[in-house]
């Protein structure tokens, strides 16, 4: 007897698990050149505050100590650049993203900001990272984990590539927990963001998917359980902006 085909969510649709990555890639190929502009418009600039909070939590060393950061699904370099500007002279960030178009934008930005000696860009899959065990001092992923088909596999890989004593940080959209704000956020997400995507990037469907993918992502407590299941200790999270996003943290001890 044939085994039933394994499926996962692509927004509100159920799709074959093996097809999701290609579908997500198509989304980000489409929006890469205007991705950061759309982040500003969709969040009214708040994504910059959330990312700054993430870097404060990361707290890269400002002295001489070497520090290697792996930033996954961060193709345009936003997190890596922030960390590099805060860190000391022996800091280096590797940005790993599965989407070549996003990486191309990141490389151009690194050169423009004179950070190409501190930030490198590698094409790779979060579920099967091409790095040795215990090779990084921190792992960050911002607004990318929900697009990974096998989140549990990505979390296990994060644990594998971190040195003992290193930190995992994940910034992701979450569940609004403020009465009234939840309705406004829902209205803005579904009635404003896709038309805005059409206006700015010529692509409403990709932003419809991105909005739907937020609703399908596990609640903060359930995601924390997944992080623990991957082996991390001292797992916690911080809700930001009424629960619009959550910053999860875990340690490889």
DRENDO-1510 file (C-alpha; in Angstrom, 1 decimal, always signed):
<recs>
REC; n; res; u; v; w
REC; 1; UNK; +0.0; +0.0; +0.0 .
REC; 2; UNK; +1.3; +3.5; -0.9 .
REC; 3; UNK; +2.1; +5.8; +2.0 .
REC; 4; UNK; +0.0; +9.0; +2.0 .
REC; 5; UNK; +1.8; +12.0; +0.7 .
REC; 6; UNK; +3.2; +14.2; +3.4 .
REC; 7; UNK; +1.8; +17.8; +3.3 .
REC; 8; UNK; +2.4; +21.1; +4.9 .
REC; 9; UNK; +1.0; +24.6; +4.8 .
REC; 10; UNK; +1.7; +27.2; +2.2 .
REC; 11; UNK; -0.3; +30.0; +3.6 .
REC; 12; UNK; -3.8; +28.6; +4.0 .
REC; 13; UNK; -3.3; +25.9; +1.4 .
REC; 14; UNK; -2.1; +22.4; +2.1 .
REC; 15; UNK; +0.7; +21.5; -0.4 .
REC; 16; UNK; +3.1; +18.5; -0.8 .
REC; 17; UNK; +5.9; +19.0; +1.7 .
REC; 18; UNK; +8.6; +18.6; -1.1 .
REC; 19; UNK; +6.9; +21.4; -3.1 .
REC; 20; UNK; +6.9; +24.1; -0.4 .
REC; 21; UNK; +10.5; +25.2; -0.7 .
REC; 22; UNK; +10.2; +25.9; -4.4 .
REC; 23; UNK; +7.0; +27.9; -3.8 .
REC; 24; UNK; +8.6; +30.0; -1.1 .
REC; 25; UNK; +11.6; +30.6; -3.3 .
REC; 26; UNK; +9.3; +32.0; -6.0 .
REC; 27; UNK; +7.8; +34.4; -3.5 .
REC; 28; UNK; +11.2; +35.8; -2.5 .
REC; 29; UNK; +12.5; +35.9; -6.1 .
REC; 30; UNK; +9.5; +38.1; -6.8 .
REC; 31; UNK; +9.9; +40.6; -3.9 .
REC; 32; UNK; +13.7; +40.6; -3.3 .
REC; 33; UNK; +14.4; +44.1; -4.8 .
REC; 34; UNK; +11.7; +45.8; -2.7 .
REC; 35; UNK; +11.8; +43.5; +0.3 .
REC; 36; UNK; +13.2; +46.0; +2.8 .
REC; 37; UNK; +11.0; +48.9; +1.6 .
REC; 38; UNK; +8.0; +46.7; +2.0 .
REC; 39; UNK; +9.1; +45.8; +5.5 .
REC; 40; UNK; +9.2; +49.5; +6.4 .
REC; 41; UNK; +5.7; +50.0; +4.9 .
REC; 42; UNK; +4.1; +46.9; +6.4 .
REC; 43; UNK; +5.4; +47.5; +9.9 .
REC; 44; UNK; +5.4; +51.3; +9.8 .
REC; 45; UNK; +9.1; +51.1; +10.6 .
REC; 46; UNK; +8.7; +49.0; +13.6 .
REC; 47; UNK; +10.7; +46.1; +12.2 .
REC; 48; UNK; +13.8; +48.3; +12.7 .
REC; 49; UNK; +13.0; +48.5; +16.5 .
REC; 50; UNK; +12.3; +44.8; +16.7 .
REC; 51; UNK; +15.6; +44.0; +15.0 .
REC; 52; UNK; +17.5; +46.4; +17.3 .
REC; 53; UNK; +16.0; +44.6; +20.3 .
REC; 54; UNK; +17.3; +41.3; +18.8 .
REC; 55; UNK; +20.8; +42.8; +18.5 .
REC; 56; UNK; +20.7; +44.1; +22.0 .
REC; 57; UNK; +19.9; +40.5; +23.2 .
REC; 58; UNK; +22.6; +39.1; +21.0 .
REC; 59; UNK; +25.1; +41.6; +22.5 .
REC; 60; UNK; +28.1; +40.8; +20.2 .
REC; 61; UNK; +31.4; +41.3; +21.9 .
REC; 62; UNK; +32.9; +44.8; +21.4 .
REC; 63; UNK; +36.4; +43.8; +22.4 .
REC; 64; UNK; +39.0; +41.6; +20.8 .
REC; 65; UNK; +37.3; +38.3; +21.3 .
REC; 66; UNK; +36.6; +36.5; +18.0 .
REC; 67; UNK; +32.8; +36.0; +17.4 .
REC; 68; UNK; +31.2; +34.1; +14.6 .
REC; 69; UNK; +27.5; +34.7; +13.8 .
REC; 70; UNK; +25.4; +32.6; +11.5 .
REC; 71; UNK; +22.3; +34.6; +10.3 .
REC; 72; UNK; +19.9; +32.2; +8.5 .
REC; 73; UNK; +17.3; +33.4; +6.0 .
REC; 74; UNK; +18.7; +36.9; +6.3 .
REC; 75; UNK; +19.6; +37.3; +2.6 .
REC; 76; UNK; +19.4; +41.1; +2.5 .
REC; 77; UNK; +21.8; +41.3; +5.4 .
REC; 78; UNK; +19.7; +43.5; +7.8 .
REC; 79; UNK; +20.6; +41.5; +11.0 .
REC; 80; UNK; +24.2; +40.8; +10.1 .
REC; 81; UNK; +24.9; +44.5; +9.3 .
REC; 82; UNK; +23.4; +45.6; +12.6 .
REC; 83; UNK; +25.5; +43.1; +14.5 .
REC; 84; UNK; +28.7; +44.0; +12.6 .
REC; 85; UNK; +28.3; +47.7; +13.4 .
REC; 86; UNK; +27.9; +46.9; +17.1 .
REC; 87; UNK; +30.7; +44.3; +17.4 .
REC; 88; UNK; +34.5; +44.5; +17.8 .
REC; 89; UNK; +37.2; +44.0; +15.2 .
REC; 90; UNK; +37.2; +40.1; +15.2 .
REC; 91; UNK; +33.5; +39.7; +14.5 .
REC; 92; UNK; +32.3; +37.9; +11.3 .
REC; 93; UNK; +28.8; +37.1; +10.2 .
REC; 94; UNK; +27.8; +34.5; +7.7 .
REC; 95; UNK; +24.5; +35.1; +6.1 .
REC; 96; UNK; +22.9; +31.9; +4.8 .
REC; 97; UNK; +19.8; +32.0; +2.6 .
REC; 98; UNK; +18.3; +29.7; +0.1 .
REC; 99; UNK; +17.3; +32.5; -2.3 .
REC; 100; UNK; +20.0; +33.8; -4.6 .
REC; 101; UNK; +18.1; +37.0; -5.4 .
REC; 102; UNK; +17.9; +38.0; -1.7 .
REC; 103; UNK; +21.6; +37.2; -1.3 .
REC; 104; UNK; +22.4; +39.4; -4.3 .
REC; 105; UNK; +20.7; +42.3; -2.7 .
REC; 106; UNK; +22.6; +41.6; +0.5 .
REC; 107; UNK; +26.0; +41.5; -1.2 .
REC; 108; UNK; +25.3; +44.9; -2.9 .
REC; 109; UNK; +24.3; +46.4; +0.4 .
REC; 110; UNK; +27.4; +45.0; +2.1 .
REC; 111; UNK; +29.7; +46.7; -0.4 .
REC; 112; UNK; +27.7; +50.0; -0.2 .
REC; 113; UNK; +28.1; +50.0; +3.6 .
REC; 114; UNK; +31.8; +48.9; +3.5 .
REC; 115; UNK; +30.9; +45.8; +5.5 .
REC; 116; UNK; +31.9; +43.1; +2.9 .
REC; 117; UNK; +35.0; +42.2; +5.0 .
REC; 118; UNK; +32.8; +41.5; +8.0 .
REC; 119; UNK; +29.8; +39.8; +6.4 .
REC; 120; UNK; +29.8; +37.0; +3.9 .
REC; 121; UNK; +26.9; +35.5; +2.0 .
REC; 122; UNK; +26.3; +31.8; +1.4 .
REC; 123; UNK; +23.5; +30.0; -0.5 .
REC; 124; UNK; +22.2; +27.2; +1.7 .
REC; 125; UNK; +19.2; +25.4; +3.2 .
REC; 126; UNK; +18.3; +25.9; +6.8 .
REC; 127; UNK; +17.3; +22.3; +7.0 .
REC; 128; UNK; +20.7; +21.0; +6.0 .
REC; 129; UNK; +23.4; +23.6; +6.7 .
REC; 130; UNK; +26.7; +23.2; +5.0 .
REC; 131; UNK; +28.8; +24.0; +8.1 .
REC; 132; UNK; +30.7; +21.8; +10.5 .
REC; 133; UNK; +29.4; +21.0; +14.0 .
REC; 134; UNK; +30.0; +23.5; +16.7 .
REC; 135; UNK; +31.3; +26.2; +14.4 .
REC; 136; UNK; +29.4; +29.4; +15.4 .
REC; 137; UNK; +29.0; +31.5; +18.5 .
REC; 138; UNK; +25.4; +32.6; +17.8 .
REC; 139; UNK; +22.6; +31.8; +15.4 .
REC; 140; UNK; +20.0; +34.3; +14.4 .
REC; 141; UNK; +16.9; +34.1; +12.2 .
REC; 142; UNK; +14.5; +37.0; +11.7 .
REC; 143; UNK; +11.1; +36.5; +10.0 .
REC; 144; UNK; +12.4; +33.4; +8.2 .
REC; 145; UNK; +11.6; +30.3; +10.3 .
REC; 146; UNK; +7.9; +30.2; +9.3 .
REC; 147; UNK; +8.9; +29.8; +5.7 .
REC; 148; UNK; +11.0; +26.7; +6.3 .
REC; 149; UNK; +9.1; +23.5; +5.3 .
REC; 150; UNK; +10.5; +21.4; +8.2 .
REC; 151; UNK; +10.9; +23.7; +11.1 .
REC; 152; UNK; +12.0; +20.9; +13.5 .
REC; 153; UNK; +14.9; +20.0; +11.1 .
REC; 154; UNK; +16.0; +23.7; +10.9 .
REC; 155; UNK; +16.1; +23.9; +14.7 .
REC; 156; UNK; +18.1; +20.7; +15.0 .
REC; 157; UNK; +20.6; +22.1; +12.5 .
REC; 158; UNK; +20.8; +25.4; +14.5 .
REC; 159; UNK; +21.7; +23.3; +17.6 .
REC; 160; UNK; +24.3; +21.3; +15.7 .
REC; 161; UNK; +26.3; +24.2; +14.3 .
REC; 162; UNK; +26.4; +26.1; +17.6 .
REC; 163; UNK; +29.3; +25.8; +20.0 .
REC; 164; UNK; +28.4; +24.9; +23.7 .
REC; 165; UNK; +27.6; +28.1; +25.5 .
REC; 166; UNK; +26.2; +29.7; +22.3 .
REC; 167; UNK; +22.8; +31.3; +21.8 .
REC; 168; UNK; +19.9; +30.9; +19.4 .
REC; 169; UNK; +17.7; +33.9; +18.7 .
REC; 170; UNK; +14.6; +33.9; +16.6 .
REC; 171; UNK; +12.5; +36.9; +15.7 .
REC; 172; UNK; +9.2; +36.0; +14.2 .
REC; 173; UNK; +5.6; +37.2; +13.8 .
REC; 174; UNK; +3.4; +35.9; +16.6 .
REC; 175; UNK; -0.2; +36.1; +17.9 .
REC; 176; UNK; -1.6; +39.5; +18.9 .
REC; 177; UNK; -2.8; +39.4; +22.5 .
REC; 178; UNK; -4.3; +42.9; +23.0 .
REC; 179; UNK; -8.1; +43.1; +22.6 .
REC; 180; UNK; -9.0; +45.5; +19.8 .
REC; 181; UNK; -5.5; +45.5; +18.4 .
REC; 182; UNK; -6.1; +41.9; +17.2 .
REC; 183; UNK; -9.0; +43.0; +15.0 .
REC; 184; UNK; -7.2; +46.1; +13.6 .
REC; 185; UNK; -4.1; +43.9; +12.9 .
REC; 186; UNK; -6.2; +41.3; +11.1 .
REC; 187; UNK; -7.9; +44.0; +9.0 .
REC; 188; UNK; -4.6; +45.7; +8.1 .
REC; 189; UNK; -2.9; +42.4; +7.3 .
REC; 190; UNK; -5.5; +41.1; +4.8 .
REC; 191; UNK; -7.0; +44.3; +3.4 .
REC; 192; UNK; -4.0; +46.6; +3.2 .
REC; 193; UNK; -0.8; +44.5; +2.8 .
REC; 194; UNK; -1.6; +42.5; -0.4 .
REC; 195; UNK; -2.8; +45.6; -2.3 .
REC; 196; UNK; +0.3; +47.5; -1.0 .
REC; 197; UNK; +2.5; +44.6; -2.3 .
REC; 198; UNK; +0.8; +45.0; -5.7 .
REC; 199; UNK; +1.5; +48.7; -5.7 .
REC; 200; UNK; +5.1; +48.6; -4.6 .
REC; 201; UNK; +6.3; +45.3; -6.1 .
REC; 202; UNK; +3.7; +44.4; -8.6 .
REC; 203; UNK; +2.9; +41.2; -6.7 .
REC; 204; UNK; -0.1; +40.9; -4.4 .
REC; 205; UNK; -0.1; +37.1; -4.2 .
REC; 206; UNK; +3.3; +36.8; -2.5 .
REC; 207; UNK; +2.2; +39.2; +0.2 .
REC; 208; UNK; -1.1; +37.3; +0.6 .
REC; 209; UNK; +1.0; +34.2; +1.2 .
REC; 210; UNK; +3.2; +36.0; +3.7 .
REC; 211; UNK; +0.2; +37.2; +5.7 .
REC; 212; UNK; -1.4; +33.8; +5.7 .
REC; 213; UNK; +1.9; +32.1; +6.8 .
REC; 214; UNK; +1.9; +34.3; +9.9 .
REC; 215; UNK; -1.5; +33.0; +10.9 .
REC; 216; UNK; -0.3; +29.4; +10.4 .
REC; 217; UNK; +2.8; +29.7; +12.5 .
REC; 218; UNK; +2.7; +28.1; +16.0 .
REC; 219; UNK; +1.9; +30.3; +19.0 .
REC; 220; UNK; +4.8; +31.5; +21.1 .
REC; 221; UNK; +4.5; +28.8; +23.7 .
REC; 222; UNK; +4.2; +26.0; +21.2 .
REC; 223; UNK; +7.2; +27.3; +19.3 .
REC; 224; UNK; +9.2; +27.4; +22.5 .
REC; 225; UNK; +8.4; +23.7; +23.0 .
REC; 226; UNK; +9.8; +23.0; +19.5 .
REC; 227; UNK; +13.1; +24.8; +20.4 .
REC; 228; UNK; +13.4; +22.8; +23.6 .
REC; 229; UNK; +12.8; +19.6; +21.6 .
REC; 230; UNK; +15.7; +20.4; +19.4 .
REC; 231; UNK; +18.0; +20.3; +22.5 .
REC; 232; UNK; +18.1; +24.0; +23.6 .
REC; 233; UNK; +18.1; +25.0; +27.2 .
REC; 234; UNK; +16.9; +28.1; +29.1 .
REC; 235; UNK; +14.3; +28.7; +26.4 .
REC; 236; UNK; +12.1; +31.8; +26.7 .
REC; 237; UNK; +10.4; +34.4; +24.6 .
REC; 238; UNK; +9.5; +38.1; +24.8 .
REC; 239; UNK; +6.4; +39.5; +23.2 .
REC; 240; UNK; +6.8; +42.8; +21.4 .
REC; 241; UNK; +4.3; +45.3; +20.2 .
REC; 242; UNK; +1.3; +43.6; +21.8 .
REC; 243; UNK; +2.3; +40.2; +20.4 .
REC; 244; UNK; +2.7; +41.2; +16.8 .
REC; 245; UNK; +6.1; +39.6; +17.0 .
REC; 246; UNK; +8.0; +37.4; +19.5 .
REC; 247; UNK; +11.7; +37.1; +20.2 .
REC; 248; UNK; +12.6; +33.6; +21.2 .
REC; 249; UNK; +15.9; +32.7; +22.9 .
REC; 250; UNK; +17.6; +29.4; +23.7 .
REC; 251; UNK; +21.1; +28.3; +24.6 .
REC; 252; UNK; +23.2; +25.3; +23.6 .
REC; 253; UNK; +24.7; +24.3; +26.9 .
</recs>
